[in-house]
Amino acid sequence: MDDAKTVRLRRMTPAEYRASTERREAEMARELAAFLPEDLALERARQGSAQFLPNGADTAGHHLMAAEDADGRVVGEAWIGPDPRQALTGGNSAWLYDLYVSPEVRRRGYGSAVLRAAEALTAREGWTALGLNVFGGNEAAIALYRASGYRVAAMSLHKEI
């Protein structure tokens, strides 16, 4: 019997969007703080939200989704939108700006389920590929993406001098 988890994606409520944005910006700032002063890291994270979501959850072409399990419980989130590199790469690809699984349900298959649902949404929207970025120290996410068939398309390295 296949006991793979499944989720249903639905549009975030305004309250979910606000909470998601706060969480996402705080996580991004923590990651960037390894390379930048904390105040600048938070500013950069907020600039990213403003740049990519100028109209918030109503930004055209972007899908800010809550992921619900079979019981209707929110177990994660996904943000899918146009690939920001399209001007360079051409093509018709989407970008997974964020994939989040609630801490209390991690390591139970929901990350894979949210990713599969994001891929299905990508296909329904007519995009032909899904790209993403992951910080090098996020071993769990890297393992998830590799197990799901994603491969390295570019790599950025950093060394303190």
VMD Tcl script that builds the backbone (N, CA, C; Angstrom):
set m [mol new atoms 483]
animate dup $m
set s [atomselect $m all]
$s set {name element resname resid chain x y z} {
  {N N MET 1 A 0.843 -1.192 0.000}
  {CA C MET 1 A 0.000 0.000 0.000}
  {C C MET 1 A 0.878 1.241 0.000}
  {N N ASP 2 A 0.554 2.208 -0.881}
  {CA C ASP 2 A 1.313 3.449 -0.971}
  {C C ASP 2 A 0.734 4.433 0.042}
  {N N ASP 3 A 1.541 4.803 1.037}
  {CA C ASP 3 A 1.053 5.730 2.051}
  {C C ASP 3 A 1.651 7.126 1.868}
  {N N ALA 4 A 1.963 7.490 0.618}
  {CA C ALA 4 A 2.485 8.823 0.329}
  {C C ALA 4 A 1.442 9.863 0.725}
  {N N LYS 5 A 1.922 10.897 1.369}
  {CA C LYS 5 A 1.034 11.986 1.773}
  {C C LYS 5 A 0.567 12.753 0.538}
  {N N THR 6 A -0.605 13.327 0.656}
  {CA C THR 6 A -1.107 14.232 -0.366}
  {C C THR 6 A -1.595 15.487 0.322}
  {N N VAL 7 A -1.539 16.586 -0.394}
  {CA C VAL 7 A -2.059 17.849 0.110}
  {C C VAL 7 A -2.863 18.511 -0.999}
  {N N ARG 8 A -3.705 19.407 -0.569}
  {CA C ARG 8 A -4.474 20.246 -1.495}
  {C C ARG 8 A -3.983 21.664 -1.286}
  {N N LEU 9 A -3.626 22.339 -2.379}
  {CA C LEU 9 A -3.229 23.739 -2.278}
  {C C LEU 9 A -4.449 24.629 -2.469}
  {N N ARG 10 A -4.537 25.640 -1.621}
  {CA C ARG 10 A -5.579 26.655 -1.775}
  {C C ARG 10 A -4.949 28.013 -1.501}
  {N N ARG 11 A -5.552 29.031 -2.035}
  {CA C ARG 11 A -5.054 30.399 -1.854}
  {C C ARG 11 A -5.027 30.746 -0.362}
  {N N MET 12 A -3.948 31.399 0.064}
  {CA C MET 12 A -3.844 31.826 1.464}
  {C C MET 12 A -4.888 32.886 1.784}
  {N N THR 13 A -5.362 32.883 3.014}
  {CA C THR 13 A -6.203 33.961 3.501}
  {C C THR 13 A -5.305 35.180 3.751}
  {N N PRO 14 A -5.869 36.378 3.890}
  {CA C PRO 14 A -5.030 37.545 4.206}
  {C C PRO 14 A -4.203 37.356 5.484}
  {N N ALA 15 A -4.780 36.751 6.509}
  {CA C ALA 15 A -4.042 36.531 7.759}
  {C C ALA 15 A -2.906 35.529 7.538}
  {N N GLU 16 A -3.167 34.468 6.768}
  {CA C GLU 16 A -2.121 33.491 6.463}
  {C C GLU 16 A -0.999 34.135 5.655}
  {N N TYR 17 A -1.374 34.991 4.714}
  {CA C TYR 17 A -0.366 35.682 3.905}
  {C C TYR 17 A 0.529 36.557 4.785}
  {N N ARG 18 A -0.057 37.314 5.682}
  {CA C ARG 18 A 0.746 38.172 6.582}
  {C C ARG 18 A 1.690 37.322 7.430}
  {N N ALA 19 A 1.183 36.253 8.021}
  {CA C ALA 19 A 2.013 35.384 8.861}
  {C C ALA 19 A 3.112 34.721 8.023}
  {N N SER 20 A 2.775 34.292 6.826}
  {CA C SER 20 A 3.741 33.656 5.946}
  {C C SER 20 A 4.848 34.635 5.563}
  {N N THR 21 A 4.477 35.849 5.253}
  {CA C THR 21 A 5.464 36.861 4.873}
  {C C THR 21 A 6.406 37.149 6.034}
  {N N GLU 22 A 5.872 37.284 7.240}
  {CA C GLU 22 A 6.719 37.521 8.416}
  {C C GLU 22 A 7.682 36.346 8.627}
  {N N ARG 23 A 7.176 35.136 8.542}
  {CA C ARG 23 A 8.019 33.956 8.725}
  {C C ARG 23 A 9.093 33.879 7.653}
  {N N ARG 24 A 8.683 34.054 6.402}
  {CA C ARG 24 A 9.608 33.947 5.280}
  {C C ARG 24 A 10.711 35.005 5.366}
  {N N GLU 25 A 10.345 36.239 5.688}
  {CA C GLU 25 A 11.336 37.306 5.794}
  {C C GLU 25 A 12.290 37.061 6.960}
  {N N ALA 26 A 11.776 36.557 8.077}
  {CA C ALA 26 A 12.639 36.256 9.230}
  {C C ALA 26 A 13.603 35.126 8.895}
  {N N GLU 27 A 13.121 34.083 8.210}
  {CA C GLU 27 A 13.995 32.970 7.813}
  {C C GLU 27 A 15.066 33.442 6.837}
  {N N MET 28 A 14.664 34.250 5.869}
  {CA C MET 28 A 15.618 34.760 4.890}
  {C C MET 28 A 16.672 35.628 5.582}
  {N N ALA 29 A 16.238 36.464 6.503}
  {CA C ALA 29 A 17.179 37.324 7.224}
  {C C ALA 29 A 18.174 36.488 8.019}
  {N N ARG 30 A 17.700 35.397 8.650}
  {CA C ARG 30 A 18.620 34.517 9.389}
  {C C ARG 30 A 19.671 33.907 8.462}
  {N N GLU 31 A 19.241 33.474 7.288}
  {CA C GLU 31 A 20.182 32.903 6.322}
  {C C GLU 31 A 21.168 33.958 5.827}
  {N N LEU 32 A 20.666 35.146 5.500}
  {CA C LEU 32 A 21.521 36.210 4.980}
  {C C LEU 32 A 22.464 36.762 6.039}
  {N N ALA 33 A 22.096 36.624 7.315}
  {CA C ALA 33 A 22.928 37.150 8.403}
  {C C ALA 33 A 24.275 36.441 8.471}
  {N N ALA 34 A 24.413 35.313 7.813}
  {CA C ALA 34 A 25.714 34.647 7.735}
  {C C ALA 34 A 26.673 35.442 6.843}
  {N N PHE 35 A 26.110 36.316 6.006}
  {CA C PHE 35 A 26.920 37.067 5.044}
  {C C PHE 35 A 26.823 38.576 5.219}
  {N N LEU 36 A 25.789 39.036 5.925}
  {CA C LEU 36 A 25.520 40.465 6.065}
  {C C LEU 36 A 25.225 40.798 7.521}
  {N N PRO 37 A 25.388 42.069 7.923}
  {CA C PRO 37 A 24.922 42.469 9.259}
  {C C PRO 37 A 23.412 42.207 9.383}
  {N N GLU 38 A 22.948 41.885 10.598}
  {CA C GLU 38 A 21.547 41.489 10.804}
  {C C GLU 38 A 20.543 42.503 10.286}
  {N N ASP 39 A 20.765 43.807 10.551}
  {CA C ASP 39 A 19.795 44.810 10.114}
  {C C ASP 39 A 19.726 44.878 8.590}
  {N N LEU 40 A 20.863 44.754 7.918}
  {CA C LEU 40 A 20.885 44.755 6.458}
  {C C LEU 40 A 20.249 43.482 5.906}
  {N N ALA 41 A 20.457 42.364 6.584}
  {CA C ALA 41 A 19.863 41.092 6.157}
  {C C ALA 41 A 18.333 41.186 6.180}
  {N N LEU 42 A 17.771 41.745 7.241}
  {CA C LEU 42 A 16.312 41.886 7.325}
  {C C LEU 42 A 15.809 42.859 6.269}
  {N N GLU 43 A 16.545 43.938 6.047}
  {CA C GLU 43 A 16.154 44.899 5.018}
  {C C GLU 43 A 16.133 44.233 3.645}
  {N N ARG 44 A 17.147 43.423 3.332}
  {CA C ARG 44 A 17.195 42.711 2.050}
  {C C ARG 44 A 16.030 41.739 1.903}
  {N N ALA 45 A 15.702 41.050 2.985}
  {CA C ALA 45 A 14.576 40.114 2.942}
  {C C ALA 45 A 13.278 40.858 2.645}
  {N N ARG 46 A 13.086 41.989 3.274}
  {CA C ARG 46 A 11.868 42.792 3.038}
  {C C ARG 46 A 11.858 43.370 1.627}
  {N N GLN 47 A 13.026 43.768 1.134}
  {CA C GLN 47 A 13.111 44.273 -0.237}
  {C C GLN 47 A 12.718 43.191 -1.237}
  {N N GLY 48 A 13.101 41.949 -0.951}
  {CA C GLY 48 A 12.733 40.848 -1.832}
  {C C GLY 48 A 11.229 40.674 -1.920}
  {N N SER 49 A 10.560 40.747 -0.766}
  {CA C SER 49 A 9.094 40.643 -0.782}
  {C C SER 49 A 8.486 41.780 -1.589}
  {N N ALA 50 A 8.966 42.996 -1.375}
  {CA C ALA 50 A 8.427 44.150 -2.095}
  {C C ALA 50 A 8.692 44.054 -3.598}
  {N N GLN 51 A 9.874 43.554 -3.953}
  {CA C GLN 51 A 10.221 43.436 -5.368}
  {C C GLN 51 A 9.378 42.387 -6.080}
  {N N PHE 52 A 9.264 41.205 -5.495}
  {CA C PHE 52 A 8.591 40.106 -6.175}
  {C C PHE 52 A 7.081 40.078 -5.948}
  {N N LEU 53 A 6.619 40.708 -4.869}
  {CA C LEU 53 A 5.181 40.740 -4.575}
  {C C LEU 53 A 4.727 42.188 -4.356}
  {N N PRO 54 A 4.839 43.034 -5.388}
  {CA C PRO 54 A 4.485 44.447 -5.204}
  {C C PRO 54 A 3.027 44.656 -4.808}
  {N N ASN 55 A 2.166 43.738 -5.181}
  {CA C ASN 55 A 0.747 43.817 -4.800}
  {C C ASN 55 A 0.386 42.735 -3.793}
  {N N GLY 56 A 1.375 42.301 -3.018}
  {CA C GLY 56 A 1.137 41.291 -2.001}
  {C C GLY 56 A 0.590 40.015 -2.611}
  {N N ALA 57 A -0.356 39.419 -1.927}
  {CA C ALA 57 A -0.946 38.159 -2.377}
  {C C ALA 57 A -1.694 38.302 -3.700}
  {N N ASP 58 A -1.982 39.538 -4.102}
  {CA C ASP 58 A -2.698 39.777 -5.357}
  {C C ASP 58 A -1.771 40.064 -6.531}
  {N N THR 59 A -0.470 39.839 -6.361}
  {CA C THR 59 A 0.472 40.064 -7.450}
  {C C THR 59 A 0.190 39.084 -8.589}
  {N N ALA 60 A -0.009 39.628 -9.777}
  {CA C ALA 60 A -0.365 38.819 -10.942}
  {C C ALA 60 A 0.682 37.747 -11.207}
  {N N GLY 61 A 0.207 36.544 -11.505}
  {CA C GLY 61 A 1.076 35.438 -11.869}
  {C C GLY 61 A 1.680 34.687 -10.705}
  {N N HIS 62 A 1.476 35.178 -9.481}
  {CA C HIS 62 A 2.036 34.529 -8.304}
  {C C HIS 62 A 0.929 33.795 -7.551}
  {N N HIS 63 A 1.285 32.629 -7.047}
  {CA C HIS 63 A 0.348 31.780 -6.319}
  {C C HIS 63 A 0.890 31.576 -4.915}
  {N N LEU 64 A 0.233 32.166 -3.928}
  {CA C LEU 64 A 0.619 32.027 -2.526}
  {C C LEU 64 A -0.400 31.093 -1.890}
  {N N MET 65 A 0.049 29.864 -1.658}
  {CA C MET 65 A -0.857 28.773 -1.354}
  {C C MET 65 A -0.610 28.174 0.023}
  {N N ALA 66 A -1.712 27.862 0.697}
  {CA C ALA 66 A -1.651 27.059 1.922}
  {C C ALA 66 A -1.850 25.610 1.499}
  {N N ALA 67 A -1.125 24.714 2.140}
  {CA C ALA 67 A -1.228 23.280 1.837}
  {C C ALA 67 A -1.986 22.600 2.966}
  {N N GLU 68 A -3.095 21.958 2.611}
  {CA C GLU 68 A -3.926 21.271 3.597}
  {C C GLU 68 A -3.809 19.763 3.431}
  {N N ASP 69 A -3.782 19.061 4.554}
  {CA C ASP 69 A -3.764 17.599 4.512}
  {C C ASP 69 A -5.180 17.080 4.274}
  {N N ALA 70 A -5.341 15.778 4.309}
  {CA C ALA 70 A -6.635 15.148 4.026}
  {C C ALA 70 A -7.726 15.566 5.002}
  {N N ASP 71 A -7.331 16.004 6.215}
  {CA C ASP 71 A -8.302 16.442 7.219}
  {C C ASP 71 A -8.575 17.943 7.161}
  {N N GLY 72 A -7.967 18.644 6.185}
  {CA C GLY 72 A -8.171 20.087 6.054}
  {C C GLY 72 A -7.279 20.913 6.962}
  {N N ARG 73 A -6.304 20.274 7.580}
  {CA C ARG 73 A -5.373 20.973 8.468}
  {C C ARG 73 A -4.232 21.557 7.631}
  {N N VAL 74 A -3.888 22.824 7.860}
  {CA C VAL 74 A -2.781 23.445 7.133}
  {C C VAL 74 A -1.474 22.855 7.645}
  {N N VAL 75 A -0.718 22.252 6.725}
  {CA C VAL 75 A 0.541 21.603 7.084}
  {C C VAL 75 A 1.746 22.279 6.429}
  {N N GLY 76 A 1.494 23.243 5.557}
  {CA C GLY 76 A 2.599 23.908 4.890}
  {C C GLY 76 A 2.123 24.997 3.952}
  {N N GLU 77 A 3.087 25.485 3.176}
  {CA C GLU 77 A 2.823 26.591 2.255}
  {C C GLU 77 A 3.700 26.436 1.026}
  {N N ALA 78 A 3.277 27.073 -0.055}
  {CA C ALA 78 A 4.094 27.159 -1.261}
  {C C ALA 78 A 3.821 28.493 -1.935}
  {N N TRP 79 A 4.882 29.076 -2.469}
  {CA C TRP 79 A 4.780 30.290 -3.268}
  {C C TRP 79 A 5.411 29.986 -4.620}
  {N N ILE 80 A 4.581 29.995 -5.662}
  {CA C ILE 80 A 5.022 29.705 -7.016}
  {C C ILE 80 A 4.702 30.919 -7.873}
  {N N GLY 81 A 5.639 31.296 -8.717}
  {CA C GLY 81 A 5.418 32.425 -9.617}
  {C C GLY 81 A 6.328 32.315 -10.823}
  {N N PRO 82 A 6.314 33.344 -11.656}
  {CA C PRO 82 A 7.183 33.331 -12.835}
  {C C PRO 82 A 8.658 33.281 -12.437}
  {N N ASP 83 A 9.450 32.580 -13.215}
  {CA C ASP 83 A 10.890 32.502 -12.976}
  {C C ASP 83 A 11.483 33.897 -13.154}
  {N N PRO 84 A 12.127 34.444 -12.117}
  {CA C PRO 84 A 12.668 35.800 -12.224}
  {C C PRO 84 A 13.841 35.895 -13.204}
  {N N ARG 85 A 14.350 34.757 -13.646}
  {CA C ARG 85 A 15.471 34.748 -14.581}
  {C C ARG 85 A 15.016 34.644 -16.031}
  {N N GLN 86 A 13.717 34.718 -16.285}
  {CA C GLN 86 A 13.195 34.517 -17.637}
  {C C GLN 86 A 13.810 35.476 -18.651}
  {N N ALA 87 A 14.100 36.700 -18.225}
  {CA C ALA 87 A 14.706 37.650 -19.157}
  {C C ALA 87 A 16.049 37.134 -19.652}
  {N N LEU 88 A 16.747 36.382 -18.806}
  {CA C LEU 88 A 18.046 35.825 -19.186}
  {C C LEU 88 A 17.917 34.494 -19.896}
  {N N THR 89 A 16.990 33.664 -19.438}
  {CA C THR 89 A 16.915 32.295 -19.932}
  {C C THR 89 A 15.892 32.093 -21.033}
  {N N GLY 90 A 14.976 33.046 -21.194}
  {CA C GLY 90 A 13.877 32.814 -22.125}
  {C C GLY 90 A 13.023 31.697 -21.567}
  {N N GLY 91 A 12.273 31.058 -22.384}
  {CA C GLY 91 A 11.518 29.914 -21.902}
  {C C GLY 91 A 10.279 30.303 -21.136}
  {N N ASN 92 A 9.672 29.295 -20.577}
  {CA C ASN 92 A 8.393 29.442 -19.907}
  {C C ASN 92 A 8.433 28.665 -18.598}
  {N N SER 93 A 9.279 29.115 -17.683}
  {CA C SER 93 A 9.411 28.365 -16.442}
  {C C SER 93 A 8.888 29.147 -15.246}
  {N N ALA 94 A 8.535 28.382 -14.236}
  {CA C ALA 94 A 8.062 28.946 -12.970}
  {C C ALA 94 A 9.192 28.872 -11.957}
  {N N TRP 95 A 8.987 29.519 -10.832}
  {CA C TRP 95 A 9.971 29.545 -9.752}
  {C C TRP 95 A 9.263 29.219 -8.454}
  {N N LEU 96 A 9.858 28.331 -7.681}
  {CA C LEU 96 A 9.354 28.016 -6.346}
  {C C LEU 96 A 10.073 28.948 -5.380}
  {N N TYR 97 A 9.433 30.044 -5.055}
  {CA C TYR 97 A 10.042 31.054 -4.196}
  {C C TYR 97 A 10.133 30.569 -2.753}
  {N N ASP 98 A 9.172 29.761 -2.351}
  {CA C ASP 98 A 9.182 29.288 -0.969}
  {C C ASP 98 A 8.381 27.998 -0.874}
  {N N LEU 99 A 8.921 27.056 -0.118}
  {CA C LEU 99 A 8.207 25.848 0.263}
  {C C LEU 99 A 8.447 25.706 1.759}
  {N N TYR 100 A 7.372 25.592 2.501}
  {CA C TYR 100 A 7.456 25.530 3.964}
  {C C TYR 100 A 6.572 24.402 4.457}
  {N N VAL 101 A 7.099 23.650 5.411}
  {CA C VAL 101 A 6.319 22.614 6.086}
  {C C VAL 101 A 6.313 22.948 7.572}
  {N N SER 102 A 5.150 22.910 8.185}
  {CA C SER 102 A 5.022 23.212 9.611}
  {C C SER 102 A 5.906 22.279 10.427}
  {N N PRO 103 A 6.632 22.819 11.405}
  {CA C PRO 103 A 7.583 21.996 12.173}
  {C C PRO 103 A 6.980 20.732 12.783}
  {N N GLU 104 A 5.727 20.786 13.224}
  {CA C GLU 104 A 5.139 19.629 13.906}
  {C C GLU 104 A 4.840 18.457 12.978}
  {N N VAL 105 A 4.896 18.667 11.648}
  {CA C VAL 105 A 4.630 17.563 10.720}
  {C C VAL 105 A 5.823 17.265 9.800}
  {N N ARG 106 A 6.964 17.837 10.105}
  {CA C ARG 106 A 8.146 17.579 9.280}
  {C C ARG 106 A 8.585 16.126 9.402}
  {N N ARG 107 A 9.257 15.655 8.363}
  {CA C ARG 107 A 9.792 14.281 8.290}
  {C C ARG 107 A 8.674 13.241 8.212}
  {N N ARG 108 A 7.516 13.654 7.700}
  {CA C ARG 108 A 6.394 12.722 7.544}
  {C C ARG 108 A 5.909 12.648 6.097}
  {N N GLY 109 A 6.660 13.236 5.165}
  {CA C GLY 109 A 6.284 13.175 3.753}
  {C C GLY 109 A 5.549 14.389 3.227}
  {N N TYR 110 A 5.303 15.370 4.073}
  {CA C TYR 110 A 4.560 16.544 3.607}
  {C C TYR 110 A 5.385 17.447 2.698}
  {N N GLY 111 A 6.701 17.496 2.901}
  {CA C GLY 111 A 7.536 18.289 1.999}
  {C C GLY 111 A 7.411 17.791 0.570}
  {N N SER 112 A 7.499 16.484 0.393}
  {CA C SER 112 A 7.337 15.885 -0.939}
  {C C SER 112 A 5.931 16.144 -1.476}
  {N N ALA 113 A 4.938 16.061 -0.605}
  {CA C ALA 113 A 3.552 16.282 -1.032}
  {C C ALA 113 A 3.339 17.721 -1.493}
  {N N VAL 114 A 3.871 18.678 -0.743}
  {CA C VAL 114 A 3.729 20.086 -1.140}
  {C C VAL 114 A 4.469 20.323 -2.450}
  {N N LEU 115 A 5.649 19.742 -2.600}
  {CA C LEU 115 A 6.409 19.897 -3.835}
  {C C LEU 115 A 5.648 19.303 -5.023}
  {N N ARG 116 A 5.077 18.112 -4.859}
  {CA C ARG 116 A 4.284 17.510 -5.947}
  {C C ARG 116 A 3.097 18.398 -6.309}
  {N N ALA 117 A 2.429 18.943 -5.304}
  {CA C ALA 117 A 1.284 19.821 -5.563}
  {C C ALA 117 A 1.730 21.101 -6.281}
  {N N ALA 118 A 2.895 21.633 -5.907}
  {CA C ALA 118 A 3.437 22.823 -6.576}
  {C C ALA 118 A 3.767 22.509 -8.035}
  {N N GLU 119 A 4.316 21.325 -8.278}
  {CA C GLU 119 A 4.616 20.920 -9.646}
  {C C GLU 119 A 3.338 20.774 -10.463}
  {N N ALA 120 A 2.295 20.231 -9.859}
  {CA C ALA 120 A 1.011 20.081 -10.555}
  {C C ALA 120 A 0.425 21.451 -10.894}
  {N N LEU 121 A 0.510 22.394 -9.966}
  {CA C LEU 121 A 0.024 23.756 -10.220}
  {C C LEU 121 A 0.828 24.382 -11.355}
  {N N THR 122 A 2.139 24.164 -11.341}
  {CA C THR 122 A 3.014 24.683 -12.392}
  {C C THR 122 A 2.548 24.181 -13.757}
  {N N ALA 123 A 2.285 22.895 -13.857}
  {CA C ALA 123 A 1.830 22.307 -15.119}
  {C C ALA 123 A 0.469 22.869 -15.532}
  {N N ARG 124 A -0.465 22.985 -14.583}
  {CA C ARG 124 A -1.799 23.525 -14.895}
  {C C ARG 124 A -1.712 24.953 -15.426}
  {N N GLU 125 A -0.750 25.712 -14.924}
  {CA C GLU 125 A -0.591 27.105 -15.360}
  {C C GLU 125 A 0.115 27.214 -16.706}
  {N N GLY 126 A 0.578 26.086 -17.251}
  {CA C GLY 126 A 1.206 26.092 -18.561}
  {C C GLY 126 A 2.711 26.315 -18.545}
  {N N TRP 127 A 3.308 26.378 -17.361}
  {CA C TRP 127 A 4.761 26.491 -17.281}
  {C C TRP 127 A 5.367 25.136 -17.612}
  {N N THR 128 A 6.566 25.146 -18.163}
  {CA C THR 128 A 7.194 23.904 -18.612}
  {C C THR 128 A 8.317 23.426 -17.708}
  {N N ALA 129 A 8.682 24.212 -16.718}
  {CA C ALA 129 A 9.751 23.827 -15.785}
  {C C ALA 129 A 9.534 24.579 -14.474}
  {N N LEU 130 A 10.138 24.058 -13.407}
  {CA C LEU 130 A 10.066 24.701 -12.096}
  {C C LEU 130 A 11.480 24.784 -11.533}
  {N N GLY 131 A 11.937 26.009 -11.294}
  {CA C GLY 131 A 13.246 26.231 -10.705}
  {C C GLY 131 A 13.112 26.676 -9.263}
  {N N LEU 132 A 14.215 26.646 -8.542}
  {CA C LEU 132 A 14.203 27.078 -7.144}
  {C C LEU 132 A 15.624 27.362 -6.699}
  {N N ASN 133 A 15.749 27.971 -5.556}
  {CA C ASN 133 A 17.033 28.232 -4.930}
  {C C ASN 133 A 16.966 27.678 -3.518}
  {N N VAL 134 A 18.076 27.136 -3.044}
  {CA C VAL 134 A 18.129 26.615 -1.682}
  {C C VAL 134 A 19.484 26.978 -1.092}
  {N N PHE 135 A 19.491 27.411 0.160}
  {CA C PHE 135 A 20.748 27.727 0.818}
  {C C PHE 135 A 21.544 26.446 1.027}
  {N N GLY 136 A 22.857 26.541 0.859}
  {CA C GLY 136 A 23.747 25.383 0.914}
  {C C GLY 136 A 23.691 24.604 2.208}
  {N N GLY 137 A 23.386 25.250 3.314}
  {CA C GLY 137 A 23.345 24.565 4.601}
  {C C GLY 137 A 22.025 23.873 4.895}
  {N N ASN 138 A 21.052 24.009 4.027}
  {CA C ASN 138 A 19.730 23.427 4.251}
  {C C ASN 138 A 19.712 21.997 3.691}
  {N N GLU 139 A 20.380 21.093 4.410}
  {CA C GLU 139 A 20.562 19.724 3.939}
  {C C GLU 139 A 19.243 18.982 3.726}
  {N N ALA 140 A 18.253 19.226 4.589}
  {CA C ALA 140 A 16.965 18.531 4.436}
  {C C ALA 140 A 16.288 18.940 3.132}
  {N N ALA 141 A 16.304 20.224 2.833}
  {CA C ALA 141 A 15.680 20.692 1.589}
  {C C ALA 141 A 16.449 20.178 0.375}
  {N N ILE 142 A 17.768 20.214 0.448}
  {CA C ILE 142 A 18.576 19.720 -0.663}
  {C C ILE 142 A 18.254 18.248 -0.923}
  {N N ALA 143 A 18.156 17.449 0.122}
  {CA C ALA 143 A 17.826 16.026 -0.031}
  {C C ALA 143 A 16.442 15.851 -0.654}
  {N N LEU 144 A 15.468 16.636 -0.213}
  {CA C LEU 144 A 14.114 16.575 -0.775}
  {C C LEU 144 A 14.140 16.869 -2.264}
  {N N TYR 145 A 14.809 17.951 -2.656}
  {CA C TYR 145 A 14.816 18.332 -4.065}
  {C C TYR 145 A 15.560 17.305 -4.919}
  {N N ARG 146 A 16.665 16.811 -4.431}
  {CA C ARG 146 A 17.405 15.796 -5.199}
  {C C ARG 146 A 16.570 14.524 -5.350}
  {N N ALA 147 A 15.928 14.083 -4.281}
  {CA C ALA 147 A 15.095 12.880 -4.341}
  {C C ALA 147 A 13.905 13.072 -5.276}
  {N N SER 148 A 13.518 14.324 -5.504}
  {CA C SER 148 A 12.377 14.634 -6.369}
  {C C SER 148 A 12.794 14.905 -7.810}
  {N N GLY 149 A 14.088 14.706 -8.114}
  {CA C GLY 149 A 14.539 14.824 -9.486}
  {C C GLY 149 A 15.136 16.170 -9.874}
  {N N TYR 150 A 15.310 17.065 -8.928}
  {CA C TYR 150 A 15.912 18.369 -9.231}
  {C C TYR 150 A 17.433 18.202 -9.305}
  {N N ARG 151 A 18.053 18.980 -10.181}
  {CA C ARG 151 A 19.499 18.933 -10.318}
  {C C ARG 151 A 20.059 20.347 -10.222}
  {N N VAL 152 A 21.319 20.447 -9.890}
  {CA C VAL 152 A 21.966 21.750 -9.769}
  {C C VAL 152 A 22.075 22.380 -11.143}
  {N N ALA 153 A 21.570 23.604 -11.263}
  {CA C ALA 153 A 21.653 24.349 -12.513}
  {C C ALA 153 A 22.711 25.443 -12.423}
  {N N ALA 154 A 22.990 25.913 -11.221}
  {CA C ALA 154 A 24.015 26.934 -10.979}
  {C C ALA 154 A 24.430 26.805 -9.528}
  {N N MET 155 A 25.599 27.298 -9.212}
  {CA C MET 155 A 26.059 27.215 -7.834}
  {C C MET 155 A 26.785 28.496 -7.489}
  {N N SER 156 A 26.468 29.048 -6.353}
  {CA C SER 156 A 27.134 30.242 -5.851}
  {C C SER 156 A 27.900 29.852 -4.598}
  {N N LEU 157 A 29.161 30.214 -4.532}
  {CA C LEU 157 A 29.991 29.875 -3.379}
  {C C LEU 157 A 30.422 31.147 -2.664}
  {N N HIS 158 A 30.809 31.001 -1.393}
  {CA C HIS 158 A 31.175 32.149 -0.572}
  {C C HIS 158 A 32.269 31.740 0.398}
  {N N LYS 159 A 33.233 32.635 0.608}
  {CA C LYS 159 A 34.289 32.394 1.576}
  {C C LYS 159 A 34.643 33.716 2.234}
  {N N GLU 160 A 34.690 33.710 3.566}
  {CA C GLU 160 A 35.128 34.902 4.288}
  {C C GLU 160 A 36.632 35.044 4.130}
  {N N ILE 161 A 37.090 36.214 3.809}
  {CA C ILE 161 A 38.520 36.512 3.651}
  {C C ILE 161 A 38.937 37.571 4.668}
}
mol reanalyze $m
mol bondsrecalc $m
mol representation Tube
mol addrep $m
